[in-house]
Amino acid sequence: MQTDAKIRTEVGTESGPRGPVCSLRHFACEQNLLSRPDGSASFLQGDTSILAGVYGPAEVKVSKEIFNKATLEVILRPKIGLPGVAEKSRERLIRNTCEAVVLGALHPRTSITVVLQVISDAGSLLACCLNAACMALVDAGVPMRALFCGVTCALDSDGTLVLDPTAKQEKEARAVLTFALDSVDQKLLMSTTKGLYSDAELQQCLAAAQAASQHVFRFYRESLQRRYSKS
């Protein structure tokens, strides 16, 4: 199984046909889009698009105050309608990932809020939310011990692994696995799975996600270099 993912980083281009099954859709990111949040980012992953805003560190309600670290909240808003059970589950997973890397002890008794708005969902939604949240936290200047990214893998009926699946591929897959990894040594921060898979397939998906994460972090660096080289 090929685990070395390929990525195209040109901004504003349409995603072409993906040849190998272990490839990522094209990425695009723009930071500092919104004026009211302390940091914001728009992250495009294929045709999946998320807009993220970060507020804080700011004053926190007494009922939510934690004496030795910042209170981190995540709000995920669907494209239409009100948040449901799926959104609340994703909020918890994203919050757990952010808490693993944000240095909340530097800002005790404060609040850091990450608000995510789904613009379009064409597959790998949770991974795109994680990537948007990371870039928005970077834009807000929130101290973190490492960057993080999300990578989704899908296993079809014959065991073929597909990285960064589309909505159609997710629907047809036997199992869908999403991993959150840090930028220091690709350490696993969070995982969520759906469907049936073997232990060997789990390890195969994790190895593929770790290889793909290096390309995501490279895109982060290139995106930040482009932004700050202009300013």
HELIX and SHEET records of a PDB file:
HELIX    1   1 VAL A   62  LYS A   64  5                                   3    
HELIX    2   2 VAL A   85  VAL A  101  1                                  17    
HELIX    3   3 GLY A  104  LEU A  106  5                                   3    
HELIX    4   4 LEU A  125  ALA A  140  1                                  16    
HELIX    5   5 ALA A  167  GLU A  172  1                                   6    
HELIX    6   6 ASP A  199  LYS A  230  1                                  32    
SHEET    1   A 5 PHE A  27  GLN A  31  0                                        
SHEET    2   A 5 GLY A  39  GLN A  45 -1                                        
SHEET    3   A 5 THR A  48  GLU A  59 -1                                        
SHEET    4   A 5 THR A 110  SER A 120 -1                                        
SHEET    5   A 5 THR A  71  ARG A  77  1                                        
SHEET    1   B 4 LEU A 161  LEU A 163  0                                        
SHEET    2   B 4 PHE A 148  LEU A 155 -1                                        
SHEET    3   B 4 ALA A 175  ASP A 182 -1                                        
SHEET    4   B 4 LEU A 188  GLY A 195 -1                                        
END                                                                             
